[in-house]
């Protein structure tokens, strides 16, 4: 669970940072905010796409291993608790539904027609650092999950004493 939350932290940090920067004053619909973002701010579009793909649970990002570890834990304990197969089914259904919704965001970023010509979005240095941290976290947890697993085991071992 700690691994899942760590991956979720970086995905949500990335997504909300982009959404805060890409707002449309007076219009808050998704088409205004997301359509054509790859032309106005390629870094922001890439960051949001990466966050959505991670939240979906596709490899090689943090969300994949987070969901993998949760599903593995449910399968290992399924014989002990009769409701866990149902929970696993609900989890798999959630992944399928999230594929549609999160990948629809990516589709809107890159392929939906932009409502009007808009100015590029300037991204400040500190904001670039936050985005860089989020991207690094998503990739690091996805490519090297053992590092955070070891830290999580250490944390759980400390709490169990």
N, C-alpha and C positions, 0 to 999 in steps of 0.2 A: 504494500500500500504506500510506503514511503517513496518508493521508486516512481509509482504512478503519479503521486502528488508532485514530485520533483519535475517530472516531464510536463505535467499540466501547468506548473508554475511558469515555465519558459514559454509554453504555447500561448497562455493567456496574456503574459507580459507582452509578447510580440503582437498578438492580435489587437489588444486594447491600445497599445502605443500607436499602431497604424491607424486604427479607427479614430483616435483622438486627433491625429494630424490631418486626416483626410475628410473631415466633416464638411458639410455644405451648409453654410449659414442660411437659415430660413427653410431649408429642405433637408429632411433627415431620412429620406427613403434610400434603400440600398443601392438603387441604380445611380443616383446622384453621387453617392459616396464611392462606390466601387467600380462602376463602368468606366473604362478607359484609364484606370489608375496606373496601369503599366506604362502608359505614355507620359503621364504627368509626374510620376515618381516611381521609376523602375525598382528601386530598393524597397520601397514600401509595399509594392505589389508582390515582389518576391518574398518578403518577410511574411506577409499575410498568407500567401499561398503555402509557404512552409509550415506555418502554424496550423492552417486548416488540414493539411495533409497529415501532420502529426496527431492532431485531435481525432482524425479519422482512424488512425492506427495502422497506417501503411509504413513499411520499412523504407529506409533505414533510420527513421526518426524515433525520438523518445517515446511517442505515443504507442508505437508498435510493441516495444518491450514492456511498457506499462500494462497494456492490455494482455499481452502474452503471459506475464507473471501472474496477473489476477486470474485469468482463465485456468492457468496451470494449477494454482492453489485451489480453485474450486473443483477441478477434476480430481486432485489428490484427496480431497476431503469428501467427495461425493457419496462414498459408501457410508460414511458416518452420519451424514445429515441428509434425510430424504428430500428436503426442499432445494438442495443445491443444484440438481439437474435442471430444475425449473429456473433457478437464478441464472444458470449458464445459458439457457435458452433465451431468457430476457436480455442478457448481455450480448449475445450474438445478434439478436434482433436489433438491439441498439446500435451495434456496429454497422449493420446493413443500412439502417435509417440514416446514420451519421454520414455514411458514404454519399448518399444523395444530397443531403443538406450542405455539408462542408465542401464537397467538390463542386456544388452549384456556385458557391462563393468564388472558387477558383475560376470557374467558367465565366462568371460575371467580370472578374478582374481583367481577363485577357481577351474574351471574345464577345462580350455584350457591346452593342453600339453605345458610345458615349452620348449623353443627352445634348451636349453643346461643347464647343471648344473652351477649355478651361486652362488657367495658368498652371505652370509647374508648381509643385509643392517643394518649398525649401526645407531641408532637414538640417538642423543645427548639429554641431559637434557632440554635445552631450546626448542628444537624441540618437545620433549614429552609434554612440557607445552603448546605449541601452539596447538598440536593435542588434548590434553586434553580439552583445552578451546573450540575448535571447536566441539568436541563430546558433551561436556556439553551444549553448546549453542543449538545444534540440538535437544538434548533430553529435555532440559529445556523448550524451546519454544514449543516443541511438546506436552509435558506432562502438562505444566502449561501456556497455552497461555494467560490467563487473566492478568498476570503480565505485559507483554509487551504491551498488548492492553490498559491497564490503562495508561502506560507511553505515548503511541502514542496518546491517547485521550487528555492527558495533553499537549503534544506538539502542537497538532492541535488547542486546545483551546487557547493556548498562542499566536499562530500565527493569530487567528481569531480576537483577540482584537484590 
